[in-house]
Amino acid sequence: MAGYGNGELLAVQPETWAGTICEMFEIGATNASVALYVKSGLNKEHRASAPSGVNGWSDFDTGSLVYFSVQYYCPEYLPALES
């Protein structure tokens, strides 16, 4: 994801977020609500720990994390990404 260096992407523990994302789709959350929840959580974590001075996660970067989490960890919810 563009703009994140020095291991910052891995610092947000994408596998942990993938579990959360898949659980949210499992209970019927919409793509928009999942993305909003993830972006809020990432921005809270990121502001507390980011050495690069980047203020937060963009919609694109958040959407990428949601998409790839679903693609690799719970592909049965790929149709939910289109809603």
WOHU-V569328 format. One record per pair of residues at least 24 apart in sequence whose ideal C-beta (glycine too) atoms are under 8 Angstrom apart, sorted by the first residue. I is the first residue (numbers start at 1). GAP is how many residues later the second one is. D is the distance in whole Angstrom. If there is no record, write none. Layout:
BEGIN
i=[I/I]
gap=[GAP/GAP]
d=[D/D]
END
This chain:
BEGIN
i=[1/1/1/2/3/3/3/3/4/4/4/5/6/6/8/8/8/8/8/11/12/12/12/14/14/14/15/17/17/17/17/18/18/18/18/19/21/21/21/21/21/21/22/22/22/22/22/25/25/25/25/26/26/30/30/31/31/31/31/31/34/35/35/35/35/38/38/38]
gap=[60/63/64/59/49/51/55/58/48/50/57/47/45/46/38/42/43/44/46/38/30/33/34/51/54/55/58/24/25/48/52/51/54/55/56/54/44/45/48/49/52/53/47/48/51/52/55/45/49/52/55/48/51/50/53/35/49/50/51/52/32/24/27/28/31/24/27/28]
d=[4/6/8/7/8/6/8/8/7/7/8/6/6/7/8/6/7/6/8/6/6/6/7/6/8/7/8/8/8/6/6/4/7/4/8/7/8/6/4/7/8/8/7/7/5/4/7/7/7/4/5/8/8/7/6/7/6/5/8/6/6/7/6/6/5/6/6/6]
END
